[in-house]
Amino acid sequence: MTSTPLNAAGLVRRSTALVGRKISSAYKIGPPDQLNHVILSGTVNGVNKANDNEKSYASISLKTCDIYREAKGYGMKVVSHRTQVFGSGLYEKATELNNGDRTCDHSYLRAFPSDPLGRFWMYCVVARSICVHQSPPDDLDEQSHSGSITEEKPPPMNNATEV
């Protein structure tokens, strides 16, 4: 039996399609990490703490400002977000937060089935890390620190001598 060029081309097309299906099925394992990343920067509005016998978790309410363009200029609205905190290290950090603290939460989206049949899903934002921002210094603090700055030259580096 001899193969014709038409049959060889068909074989190449079928094998390419099969390889393409195998490659595309590998992407169904899960979404890449960078696509599931949420960064929220705002002011803490409240922290709800819960202690179960099995695990401790907290929920942080975070206020953020959303600025948008209007017909006559710009508008601003305050939006409230809720971030869930699991894990002992993050739980301790979350319980130390006070109302008015400025934070930056690095989080990800997570989905949980809310009914036994799995028809309804609840989506939430789960914290990976919590960074607390310090508030800017007052004018009095800047004046007190400005007097402590000296006009001396720093020592030369690497034992080099100046000419």
PAMAR-443415 format. One record per residue (C-alpha): z, x, y; residue in one letter. Coordinates in nm, 2 decimals. Layout:
<nodes>
Z | X | Y | a
...
</nodes>
This chain:
<nodes>
0.00 | 0.00 | 0.00 | m
-0.10 | 0.15 | 0.33 | t
0.07 | 0.07 | 0.66 | s
-0.13 | -0.03 | 0.95 | t
-0.04 | 0.06 | 1.31 | p
0.04 | -0.30 | 1.38 | l
0.30 | -0.32 | 1.11 | n
0.46 | 0.01 | 1.23 | a
0.48 | -0.13 | 1.58 | a
0.65 | -0.45 | 1.45 | g
0.90 | -0.24 | 1.25 | l
0.99 | -0.04 | 1.57 | v
1.03 | -0.36 | 1.77 | r
1.26 | -0.51 | 1.50 | r
1.47 | -0.20 | 1.47 | s
1.50 | -0.17 | 1.85 | t
1.62 | -0.53 | 1.87 | a
1.87 | -0.47 | 1.59 | l
2.01 | -0.16 | 1.77 | v
2.02 | -0.35 | 2.09 | g
2.23 | -0.63 | 1.93 | r
2.47 | -0.37 | 1.78 | k
2.52 | -0.20 | 2.12 | i
2.57 | -0.53 | 2.31 | s
2.82 | -0.65 | 2.05 | s
3.03 | -0.34 | 2.12 | a
3.09 | -0.47 | 2.48 | y
3.26 | -0.79 | 2.36 | k
3.57 | -0.60 | 2.27 | i
3.72 | -0.64 | 2.62 | g
3.63 | -0.61 | 2.99 | p
3.66 | -0.27 | 3.15 | p
3.99 | -0.19 | 3.31 | d
3.84 | -0.14 | 3.66 | q
3.71 | -0.50 | 3.66 | l
4.05 | -0.64 | 3.59 | n
4.24 | -0.48 | 3.88 | h
4.42 | -0.67 | 4.16 | v
4.58 | -0.50 | 4.46 | i
4.80 | -0.71 | 4.69 | l
4.96 | -0.57 | 5.00 | s
5.20 | -0.79 | 5.19 | g
5.56 | -0.90 | 5.27 | t
5.81 | -1.01 | 5.01 | v
5.90 | -1.38 | 5.05 | n
6.13 | -1.40 | 4.75 | g
6.22 | -1.26 | 4.41 | v
6.31 | -1.49 | 4.12 | n
6.49 | -1.32 | 3.83 | k
6.52 | -1.44 | 3.48 | a
6.72 | -1.29 | 3.19 | n
6.65 | -1.41 | 2.84 | d
6.82 | -1.26 | 2.54 | n
6.49 | -1.10 | 2.43 | e
6.35 | -0.98 | 2.76 | k
6.40 | -0.97 | 3.13 | s
6.13 | -1.07 | 3.38 | y
6.09 | -1.15 | 3.74 | a
5.85 | -1.32 | 3.97 | s
5.77 | -1.19 | 4.32 | i
5.64 | -1.42 | 4.59 | s
5.43 | -1.21 | 4.83 | l
5.28 | -1.33 | 5.17 | k
4.95 | -1.18 | 5.28 | t
4.75 | -1.24 | 5.59 | c
4.38 | -1.34 | 5.56 | d
4.17 | -1.28 | 5.86 | i
3.83 | -1.46 | 5.88 | y
3.55 | -1.52 | 6.13 | r
3.53 | -1.85 | 6.32 | e
3.28 | -1.98 | 6.56 | a
3.49 | -1.89 | 6.87 | k
3.64 | -1.56 | 6.73 | g
3.87 | -1.48 | 6.45 | y
4.12 | -1.69 | 6.26 | g
4.42 | -1.59 | 6.05 | m
4.61 | -1.77 | 5.77 | k
4.90 | -1.67 | 5.56 | v
4.85 | -1.69 | 5.19 | v
5.13 | -1.68 | 4.93 | s
5.08 | -1.50 | 4.59 | h
5.30 | -1.49 | 4.29 | r
5.32 | -1.18 | 4.08 | t
5.49 | -1.17 | 3.74 | q
5.69 | -0.86 | 3.65 | v
5.77 | -0.75 | 3.29 | f
5.92 | -0.43 | 3.16 | g
6.26 | -0.27 | 3.24 | s
6.14 | -0.02 | 3.49 | g
5.94 | -0.26 | 3.70 | l
6.21 | -0.53 | 3.66 | y
6.47 | -0.30 | 3.82 | e
6.24 | -0.22 | 4.10 | k
6.16 | -0.58 | 4.16 | a
6.52 | -0.69 | 4.17 | t
6.59 | -0.43 | 4.44 | e
6.34 | -0.59 | 4.67 | l
6.46 | -0.79 | 4.97 | n
6.29 | -1.06 | 5.18 | n
6.07 | -0.89 | 5.44 | g
6.01 | -0.57 | 5.24 | d
5.64 | -0.46 | 5.27 | r
5.50 | -0.38 | 4.93 | t
5.17 | -0.29 | 4.76 | c
5.14 | -0.43 | 4.41 | d
4.88 | -0.29 | 4.17 | h
4.83 | -0.57 | 3.91 | s
4.59 | -0.72 | 3.67 | y
4.49 | -1.08 | 3.57 | l
4.63 | -1.21 | 3.24 | r
4.57 | -1.54 | 3.06 | a
4.81 | -1.72 | 2.82 | f
4.74 | -2.03 | 2.62 | p
4.95 | -2.31 | 2.76 | s
4.91 | -2.55 | 2.46 | d
4.92 | -2.50 | 2.09 | p
4.56 | -2.58 | 2.04 | l
4.44 | -2.32 | 2.30 | g
4.25 | -2.57 | 2.51 | r
4.43 | -2.50 | 2.83 | f
4.50 | -2.15 | 2.96 | w
4.73 | -2.04 | 3.23 | m
4.62 | -1.74 | 3.44 | y
4.87 | -1.52 | 3.63 | c
4.88 | -1.18 | 3.81 | v
5.10 | -0.93 | 3.62 | v
5.23 | -0.62 | 3.80 | a
5.15 | -0.27 | 3.68 | r
5.32 | -0.09 | 3.97 | s
5.51 | -0.18 | 4.28 | i
5.50 | 0.05 | 4.58 | c
5.74 | -0.02 | 4.87 | v
5.61 | 0.07 | 5.22 | h
5.85 | 0.19 | 5.48 | q
5.84 | 0.01 | 5.81 | s
5.71 | 0.21 | 6.11 | p
5.97 | 0.39 | 6.32 | p
6.11 | 0.24 | 6.64 | d
6.04 | 0.39 | 6.98 | d
6.40 | 0.52 | 6.99 | l
6.35 | 0.70 | 6.65 | d
6.03 | 0.86 | 6.78 | e
6.21 | 0.99 | 7.09 | q
6.50 | 1.13 | 6.89 | s
6.26 | 1.31 | 6.65 | h
6.04 | 1.44 | 6.92 | s
6.32 | 1.65 | 7.07 | g
6.37 | 1.82 | 6.73 | s
6.02 | 1.96 | 6.72 | i
6.01 | 2.33 | 6.81 | t
5.74 | 2.52 | 6.99 | e
5.79 | 2.83 | 6.76 | e
5.50 | 2.98 | 6.58 | k
5.51 | 2.95 | 6.20 | p
5.56 | 3.27 | 6.01 | p
5.23 | 3.44 | 5.90 | p
5.11 | 3.36 | 5.55 | m
5.07 | 3.62 | 5.26 | n
5.26 | 3.89 | 5.46 | n
4.96 | 3.93 | 5.70 | a
5.03 | 4.09 | 6.03 | t
4.90 | 3.95 | 6.36 | e
4.71 | 4.17 | 6.60 | v
</nodes>
